């Protein structure tokens, strides 16, 4: 799907979609529970569909009694036993893949995992290093990762500078074992707010996890997941694109966001204030890598130079985002310099417009759409359907707010 956007300012109130990060975690906790849980305000994006599809492999079932509400019957109420080494199609969802690998080891002795796009290229080394010590077999052949063995209670040491998703996966899986365990970060834990979010979801399912500052460890005991009811709050990661639109002069009013959210990308409010002021700015992406595309758009027309650092992980997303953000800005007339682990954006006075390769990356597409509101000419975006991965209603909202979108 390609779209052509004719420049037009956006105006009106906008509520971001439900948090994808929180929904993943709530679905998994509900699937692992005894009894039936009810989740409200769930948007079935492609990534959430992947998690729902995969947790069924453990024997849980779910239904949608009304749009946006899921009723999930956990695995301890299952009517059938899961197959050995089940096959998990994780789509393009890194969260689905990394969260479920250790859970599969705990419940079914492993599994076979595949995905689409660049998913199976994304690093799993922190798990593999642990698995080698435990004698757990792992092999990647023809785009299918097979892991086979038993997760055992004990001490798990992981680097914290690759992805917090590895910590979340273990925190979900280890309570299923009979004895206590500890998960220790051997470096400073980046995106720590997302582990805090995981702990909050575990607490809702009556699975306590404690953090020891002295040991820099998450302490996990055996627990039986219990059913619960919960609502998914609005997504700060997606809100960032509307903040970017506001920074470019669009008259938007964001609604429905939790100012006390555990979502790490809620930091966009602080960076919005910085990026709407003139002058040179440096922003470290270590704890909020997904914010680069919208913040780069905020930076492209401001008076000053914006240096984004700490973004090495962005090369391993749906696209190499340090490269694709740079190419997106260049395509519409912006000025930036790609670096090994960052991006420098030089503010320009105007954006002529042009043709953007969406690179099958939802965040590149949404960033380009927001930038188009301030371009002098039209912007053609290729792979514009990629927004279905996380924000299926994006184009509908964009048009409701006054955007001029032509599907080609």
Residue pairs with C-beta under 8 A, 6 or more apart in sequence:
1 383
1 384
1 385
1 407
2 380
2 381
2 382
2 383
2 384
2 407
2 408
3 369
3 380
3 381
3 384
3 395
3 405
3 406
3 407
3 408
4 378
4 379
4 380
4 381
4 405
4 406
4 408
5 369
5 372
5 378
5 379
5 380
5 381
5 403
5 404
5 405
5 406
6 378
6 404
6 406
7 353
7 372
7 373
7 374
7 375
7 376
7 377
7 378
7 379
7 404
8 373
8 402
8 403
8 404
9 249
9 250
9 251
9 373
9 402
10 245
10 250
10 251
10 252
10 373
10 398
10 401
10 402
10 403
11 250
11 251
11 252
11 401
11 402
12 251
12 252
12 253
12 400
12 401
12 402
13 252
13 253
13 254
13 255
14 242
14 252
14 253
14 254
14 255
14 397
14 401
15 234
15 254
15 255
15 256
16 234
16 235
16 236
16 238
16 239
16 242
16 254
16 256
16 257
17 43
17 45
17 234
17 235
17 238
17 390
17 391
17 392
17 393
18 41
18 42
18 43
18 68
18 232
18 233
18 234
18 235
19 232
19 233
19 234
19 235
19 236
19 237
19 261
19 263
20 43
20 45
20 47
20 48
20 95
20 235
20 237
20 238
20 390
21 95
21 194
21 197
21 235
21 237
21 263
22 197
22 201
22 232
22 233
22 235
22 263
23 39
23 42
23 43
23 48
23 51
23 232
24 47
24 48
24 51
24 93
24 95
24 96
24 99
25 99
25 168
25 197
25 198
25 201
26 37
26 39
26 42
26 201
26 204
26 230
26 232
27 39
27 42
27 48
27 51
27 52
27 55
27 70
27 72
28 51
28 55
28 99
28 100
28 103
28 172
29 37
29 172
29 201
29 202
29 204
29 205
29 207
29 225
29 228
30 37
30 39
30 60
30 70
30 72
30 74
30 205
30 227
30 228
31 55
31 58
31 60
31 62
31 72
31 74
31 75
32 58
32 60
32 74
32 75
32 103
32 172
32 176
32 205
32 225
33 72
33 74
33 75
33 76
33 205
33 225
33 226
33 227
33 228
34 74
34 76
34 77
34 224
34 225
34 226
34 227
35 73
35 74
35 76
35 77
35 226
35 227
36 71
36 72
36 73
36 74
36 77
36 227
37 71
37 72
37 74
37 227
37 228
37 229
37 230
38 69
38 70
38 71
38 72
38 229
38 230
39 69
39 70
39 72
39 229
39 230
39 231
39 232
40 68
40 69
40 229
40 230
40 231
40 232
41 68
41 231
41 232
41 233
42 48
42 68
42 69
42 70
42 232
43 68
43 232
43 392
43 393
44 52
44 64
44 392
45 388
45 389
45 390
45 391
45 392
46 91
46 92
46 93
46 388
46 389
46 390
46 392
47 91
47 92
47 93
47 95
47 96
47 389
47 390
49 91
50 89
50 90
50 91
50 92
50 93
50 96
51 93
51 95
51 96
51 99
51 100
52 62
52 70
53 89
53 91
54 88
54 89
54 90
54 96
54 100
55 62
55 100
56 62
57 82
57 83
57 86
57 87
57 88
57 108
57 111
58 75
58 78
58 82
58 86
58 103
58 104
58 107
58 108
59 75
59 78
59 79
59 80
59 81
59 82
60 72
60 73
60 74
60 75
60 78
61 72
61 73
61 78
61 79
62 70
62 71
62 72
62 73
63 70
63 71
64 70
64 71
65 71
74 225
74 227
75 82
75 107
76 224
76 225
82 107
82 108
83 108
84 108
84 109
85 108
85 109
85 110
85 111
85 112
85 146
85 148
86 104
86 108
86 111
86 112
87 111
87 112
87 114
88 96
88 97
88 100
88 104
88 111
88 112
88 113
88 114
89 114
89 115
90 96
90 97
90 100
90 113
90 114
90 115
90 119
91 115
91 116
91 119
92 115
92 116
92 117
92 118
92 119
92 318
92 389
93 115
93 119
94 119
94 122
94 163
94 165
95 165
95 168
97 113
97 115
97 119
97 122
98 124
98 127
98 163
98 165
98 166
98 168
98 169
99 165
99 168
99 169
99 172
100 111
100 113
100 169
101 111
101 113
101 124
101 127
101 145
101 147
101 169
102 127
102 151
102 169
102 170
102 172
102 173
102 174
103 169
103 172
103 173
103 176
104 110
104 111
104 113
104 147
105 111
105 136
105 147
105 149
105 150
105 151
105 173
106 151
106 173
106 174
106 176
106 177
107 176
109 148
109 149
109 150
110 136
110 137
110 146
110 147
110 148
110 149
111 146
111 147
112 144
112 145
112 146
113 144
113 145
113 146
113 147
114 120
114 143
114 144
114 145
115 143
117 318
117 360
118 316
118 317
118 318
118 319
120 140
120 143
120 144
120 145
121 316
122 316
123 162
123 163
123 316
124 138
124 145
125 162
126 158
126 159
126 162
126 163
126 166
127 138
127 147
127 166
127 169
128 138
130 136
130 156
130 157
130 158
131 137
131 138
131 147
131 149
134 149
134 150
134 151
134 152
135 149
136 147
136 148
136 149
136 150
136 151
137 146
137 147
137 148
137 149
138 145
138 146
138 147
138 148
139 145
139 146
140 146
151 173
151 174
151 177
152 177
153 174
153 177
153 178
153 179
153 180
153 181
154 181
154 182
155 181
155 182
155 184
156 170
156 174
156 181
156 182
156 183
156 184
157 184
157 186
158 166
158 167
158 170
158 183
158 184
158 185
158 186
159 185
159 186
159 187
160 167
160 185
160 186
160 187
160 188
160 189
160 190
160 192
161 187
161 188
161 189
161 190
161 286
162 313
163 190
163 191
163 313
164 189
164 190
164 191
164 192
164 194
164 195
165 194
167 183
167 185
167 189
167 195
167 198
167 218
168 194
168 195
168 198
170 181
170 183
171 183
171 195
171 198
171 199
171 202
171 209
171 218
171 220
172 198
172 202
174 181
174 183
174 220
175 202
175 207
175 209
175 220
175 221
175 222
175 223
175 225
176 222
177 222
178 222
179 222
180 219
180 220
180 221
180 222
181 219
181 220
182 212
182 215
182 217
182 218
182 219
182 220
183 217
183 218
183 220
184 215
184 216
184 217
184 218
185 216
185 217
189 195
190 286
190 287
190 313
191 264
191 286
191 287
191 288
191 289
192 264
192 287
193 262
193 263
193 264
193 266
193 287
194 262
194 263
194 264
195 218
196 262
197 262
197 263
197 264
199 209
199 211
199 218
200 262
201 230
202 208
202 209
203 209
204 228
204 230
205 225
205 226
205 227
205 228
206 223
206 224
206 225
206 226
206 228
207 223
207 225
208 221
208 223
209 218
209 219
209 220
210 218
210 219
211 217
211 218
211 219
212 218
212 219
233 257
233 258
233 261
233 263
234 256
234 257
234 258
235 263
236 257
236 261
236 263
236 264
236 265
236 266
236 268
237 263
237 265
237 290
237 291
237 390
238 366
238 390
238 391
239 254
239 257
239 265
239 268
240 265
240 268
240 290
240 291
240 294
240 295
241 293
241 294
241 366
241 367
241 369
241 370
242 252
242 254
242 370
243 254
243 268
243 269
243 272
243 294
243 298
244 294
244 295
244 297
244 298
244 367
244 370
245 252
245 370
245 373
246 252
246 254
246 272
247 272
247 275
247 276
247 297
247 298
247 302
248 297
248 298
248 301
248 370
248 371
248 373
248 374
249 373
249 374
250 373
250 401
252 401
257 266
258 266
259 266
259 269
264 287
264 288
265 288
265 290
265 291
267 287
267 288
267 291
268 288
268 291
268 294
268 295
271 283
271 291
271 295
271 298
272 298
274 281
274 283
275 281
275 295
275 298
275 299
275 302
275 306
276 298
276 302
278 302
278 303
278 304
279 303
279 304
280 304
280 305
280 306
280 307
281 299
281 304
281 305
281 306
281 307
282 306
282 307
282 308
282 309
283 295
283 306
283 307
283 308
283 309
284 309
284 310
285 291
285 292
285 308
285 309
285 310
285 311
285 314
285 342
286 310
286 311
289 311
289 313
289 314
289 317
289 321
290 317
290 363
292 308
292 311
292 314
292 321
292 322
292 325
292 343
293 321
293 325
293 328
293 363
293 364
293 366
293 367
294 363
294 366
294 367
294 370
295 306
295 308
296 306
296 308
296 325
296 328
296 329
296 336
296 343
296 345
296 367
297 329
297 367
297 370
297 371
299 306
299 345
299 347
300 329
300 334
300 335
300 336
300 345
300 347
300 348
300 351
300 371
301 347
301 348
301 349
301 350
301 351
301 374
302 347
303 347
304 347
305 344
305 345
305 346
305 347
306 344
306 345
306 347
307 342
307 343
307 344
307 345
308 342
308 343
308 344
308 345
309 341
309 342
310 341
310 342
311 321
311 322
311 341
311 342
311 343
312 340
312 341
314 320
314 321
314 322
315 321
315 322
315 323
317 361
317 363
318 359
318 360
318 361
318 362
318 363
318 386
318 389
319 359
319 360
319 361
319 364
321 361
321 363
321 364
322 338
322 339
322 341
322 342
322 343
323 338
324 357
324 359
324 361
324 364
325 336
325 343
325 364
325 367
326 336
326 337
326 338
326 343
327 356
327 357
327 359
328 356
328 357
328 364
328 367
328 368
328 371
329 335
329 336
329 345
329 371
330 336
331 354
331 355
331 356
331 357
332 351
332 352
332 353
332 354
332 356
332 368
332 371
332 372
332 375
332 379
333 348
333 350
333 351
333 352
333 353
333 354
333 375
334 345
334 348
334 351
334 371
335 345
335 346
335 347
335 348
336 343
336 344
336 345
336 346
337 343
337 344
337 346
350 376
351 371
351 374
351 375
351 376
352 375
352 376
352 377
353 372
353 375
353 376
353 377
353 378
353 379
354 375
354 377
354 379
354 380
355 379
355 380
355 381
355 382
356 364
356 365
356 368
356 379
356 380
356 381
356 382
357 382
357 383
358 364
358 365
358 368
358 381
358 382
358 383
358 384
358 386
359 383
360 383
360 386
361 383
361 386
362 386
362 387
362 388
362 389
362 390
362 391
363 390
364 386
365 381
365 383
365 384
365 386
365 387
366 387
366 391
366 394
368 379
368 381
369 379
369 381
369 384
369 394
369 398
369 403
369 405
371 379
372 378
372 379
372 381
373 403
380 408
384 395
387 394
387 395
395 405
398 405
399 405
